[in-house]
């Protein structure tokens, strides 16, 4: 309920939700409830959908919200052999890689045949949000001046579910 004296939304003791300009006892089945008690089709970018007491609600994410991205050779990256300058931005804000991450010589030195530029090693920090890789992390070449794998400092698990040929 909107309190005109405090200019804030307050919990409604009757437990109703706002659906457009209407108060409803329950949100429609394909809607979720925001932290302000509104019925919406989807949560904001900084929240994720959860179920509490049989009600679908939006809950603020602790840190970046989960984002699943295809790995090398899958989905949007089908036919791609390795992470490189032309595709590394695809992995921005990914928390789970569905498939593999592969780093080959061409990743860091470029490839004249495919006209791929060498990877800017500062962009490796894009992988700091990754917590899970469902496939493998294959590193055949790594830049000599990068002495650790701090780009993967938040990586918790490599599941190894894909087959390496």
Secondary structure by P-SEA (a helix, b strand, c coil): ccccccccccccccccccccccccccccccbbbcccccccccccccbbbbbcccbbbbbbbccccbbbbbccccccccccccccccccccccccccccccccccccccccccccccccccccccccccccccccccccccccccccccccccccccccccccccc
